[in-house]
């Protein structure tokens, strides 16, 4: 489906750290003792890298707080990256200011988790959808065509011309998300960043929105970065899956490869814990103990070692790098080098 060798999105060693102020938040409980932190920083994203081709859907998954939504918002330039590269069709936008980002917005749009909070309650639907379009359209003829384009966009997402004159509170949750999708499509982007776009919707409505997103991908050749914690949703929509833990990418693979043969202990734990109407796997489930460490004070070596049932002394000394293990799958785990330690 790709029309060029240049990825639609390429992220290289992306880091997003948030400095916090003094006072109470300068103290972190470690072993029951208050430890003073100098210049405390929340290390939300730590060196994440991946690519998304044209027409490809990549999902980022992981527990709440793993940094997946921060990655999405940093790529969309809601946050300015601490370091690293964010390339849209080869153009690095990581250091761009507001004015420089305006033309890039035509290539990249975002769909938000809460369809009601992301829509202006004082605007009618026609104005909501038209706003980004008018911002990018400077010619008189282009502006003259806007009403017809809005009607066509609403039809694409399953709404009609009568809906254009209504306000967001007059719609259901699924209809509001359709409005958000129409708004994102208005400037004909190549990439859509979707941050938990169906998590606030009923299951039956989720399926409708997911199928709509796939249909639009096929029609317009869209690439999606799809953020989710729901593995059943990810299995339905994604071509590729990246698994994040505490700000780092621990596994990245095509969907079918990852679900059939997960290699990282954290990925295996997520899949074994996921609810399913089908029979459980024959393999023993991996049960994680303890709490996720604080992003204010990351563990040495592998960040997952404090909860991993297979961790040993090397895990505390070295941070594992992503390694290619075949089948277009990369894994950041020392078990790849010493598989005899894996007893699952």
N, C-alpha and C positions, 0 to 999 in steps of 0.2 A: 504493500500500500504506500510505501515511501516514494516520494517523487524526487528526492535529492539525498545525497550522502550526508548533508548537514542535518543534525538532529533539530527538531523543533525546539527542544529545551535540553540544555546541558548544564549540570551543576557540578562544580569542581571544588572540593575541599571547603564546603560552606560551613561557616561558624557564625552563631548568633548568641552573644553573651549580653546579659543585662546587669549592669552595675546597680547595686542597691545602696540606700543611704545608711546612716549610722543608727545608733540606738539599739532597740530590741533585736533587730534583724542582723546585728553584727555578732550575735552569739548563737552558736549551734551546739545542741546537745550531742555529745559523743561519749558513750559509755557512762551516762549519768552525770557527766561533768560539763559545765559550760566552757566552751573553747572560744577565745577571741579570734575573730577573722579580720585580717587587715585587707581593706579594699575588697569587700565581698562581692562576688559576681555569680549570678545564676548562669551556668553553662548549659543553655537550653539546646543548642545544636553544636556538635563537635566534629567537624570535618566530613560532612556528608557529601557523597558524589554519586551521580547517576545521570542517565540520558533517557529522553523520550523521543521516539521517532514520530514523524508525521503520521497521523491516523492511529497512533498507539495509545492505549489506556494503561497507565501505570498507577497502581495503588500503593499507598504507604499505610502500614498497619503497625499496631503496637498498643500497649496499655496507655491509659490516660496519663499525661505528663511525660511521654517519651520524646516529645519534640516534633511530632509529625505535623501538627497544625502550625507550629512556629516555622517549619520549613516552608509550608504553603504560603504563609503571610510574608515571609522574607522574599520568596521568589516573586510574589505579586508586589513587592516593594511597599507593603504596609510597614514593614520594618526595614531599616537599612542594615545590610549585613556587617558584622564585625570584620569579617575577612572572607576571602574566597571569590569565586566567579559564578555568575548567573548569566548564561548565554541564551538569548532568544534568536534562533536562526543564525547562530554564530556571533551575535553582537553582545558583548559583555555589558550588562546594565547595572552591575552591582554598585558602581559609584555614581550613577546618574542622579541629578537633582530633579525637582518637580517639572521644570520646563522640558528637560531632556526626556522625561518619561512619557510626556503627552503622546508623541507618535507611537511609542512602544505599546501604549494601551490599546491601540487598534489591533495589535497582534496577540494580546493576552488579556483575558478577562477572568473574573472570579464569580463563582456561585457560593453563597454563604450557607451556613448550617441552619440558621433560623430565617425562614423566608419572610416572616412578618417584620422582624427587627431590621432586616436589610432593605426594606421598602419604605419610602417616605410616605407616612400616613396622610399627608396633606396634598399629595399629588395624585391625579388620576393615572390610570394605567398607561394611557397614550403618552403622557408626559414622562413617566418613569422610563419607558422603553426608548423614548425619543432623546432623552438627555445625553447619553454618550454619543448617539448618532449625530446630534447637532454640534457637539463639541468637536467631532472629527470632520464634519462636513462644512467647508468654508464657502463653496460656490452657491450662487443663487439657485441654479437649476437643481443642485443636489438637495438643498433645503426644500425646494418645491416638491420633490419626490418623497419626502419623509413620511407623510400620512399614508401613502400607498405601501411603503416599505414596512411601516408599523403593522398595518393590517395583514400583510403577508407573513410577517414574523409571528404574530399571534396565531395565525392559522397553522403555522409550522409546529407550534407547541400545543396544539389542541384547544385553542381558545378562538372566539369569533369577534367580529367587529363591535358587537354590543358590549363586550367586556371592556373595550377601550375607554369608555366614559365612566367606569366605576372606580371606587377607591379600594385599597388593599383589604380593609376590614370587611368588605362585602364578599370575600372569597374564602374558600376552604384552604387548608394548609397545602394540599397538593396543587391547587390552582395558583396559589401564591408562588410556589416554587417554579411553576411553569412561567410565570411572569418574570421571575429572576433569570430563568434560562433565556427567555426572549430578549431581555435587556443585555445579557452577555453576548448573544448572537448578533446584536444590532450593528456592531462595527466589523462584522465578518472576521473574527479572530482565528488564528491558527491553533492557539493553546487556550484551554480553559482549566483553571485551577478550581477544583470543587472540594470544599472543606466540609466534610460530613453532610453532604447535600440531602440525604434521605433519613438521617437519624431521628428527626423530629416528626416523621410521618408514620401513619399506620402501615402495616406490612403490605396490604393490598395496593396502597398508593405508592409505596416504595417501588414495587415491581413496575408500575406504570411509568414512573419517572426514570428508572434505570433503563427500561426499554426505549423510552424517548431519547435518552442520552446516547444510547448505542445507535439508534436510527439516525440521529443527527451526525454522529461520527461518520457513519457510512456515507451519508449524503454530502457532507461538507469536508470530509477528510480531517476532522478535528483531532487534536491530541488532547488527552486529559491527564492531569495529575489529580488522582482521586484519593482523598483522605478518608479513612474509615477505621473503626474498631470492630466492625461486624464482618467476620470472615465469610459468612454465607453471601453477603452482598458483594464482597470482593471476588469470590469465586464466580459469581454471575457476570460481573462486568469487566474484570481486569484481564489484560493480556500479560501483564508482568506485575510482580509484587515485590516490594521492598519492605523488610521488617526492621523496625527501629526499637532500640532500647536505650533509654537514658541519654538521648541526644546523638547516638551513633547508629549507623547502618550495620546490622549484624548478618543479614542475609538478603540476597537479591537474585531473583530467578524468574523464568517464565512461570505463569500461574500453574499449569499442569505439573511441571517439574516440582515446584515447591510443595504443592498439596500432596503429591504422590511420594516424594522423597525429601522431606525437610532434613537439613543437615545440622543446623544450629540447635542446641538444647532449648533455647528460648522459643524458637519457632515451633519445635516439637511440643513444648509445653502449651503454647497458645492453641495449636491444633487439637491437642488431646483434651483441652478444657472447653473447646467450643461446643455449644449445644447442637445436637443433631437428631433427626428422627430416624436416621439409619443406625444399624448396629455399630457398636464401638469397634475400633481396630483390635486386632489380636495383640498388638504390642502393649506393653505395660505403660500406663499413663505416667507422665512426668509431673509431679506435684511440686510446685515452688513454695519454699518457706521464706519467712521474713518479709521485710518491707523493702520497697524500692529505695535505694540510697538517695540522699539529697543532692540536687544539682549544684548546691553551694559547695559541696565537699565530695567530689567524686572519688571512688576507690582507686587505688593504684592498679596498674595492669588492666585486666579485663573488668569492665564495669559490671558485668553480669556475675562475676565470680562469687559475690556474697550470697547469691541465691541458687547458684548452679550446683546440682547434685554430683557433677563430675569434676569440679574444680580441684586443682592441686597447686603446688608451690609456684610453678611456672606462670600460672594465671595471675598471681599477685605481682610478679616481677615484670611481665611483658604485656603490653596491649596488643592483641592480635590484629593483624591487618587482613583486609578482604583478600581471599585467595580464590582463584578460578579452580573449580573442582569438576569441570566438564558440564555439558548440556547447558551452556550459557548461564551457569549458576555460580555465584560467588558467596563465600562464607567467611566470617571473621571469628575463627575459633581454633584453639590449639589442638582440639581433638582431631582436626584434619591431619596434623603431623603425627599424632600418636593415637590412632583409632583404637588400640587395644585397651585404652582407659575408658572407652565408651561401653558401658555394660547394658544399655537399654535395648 
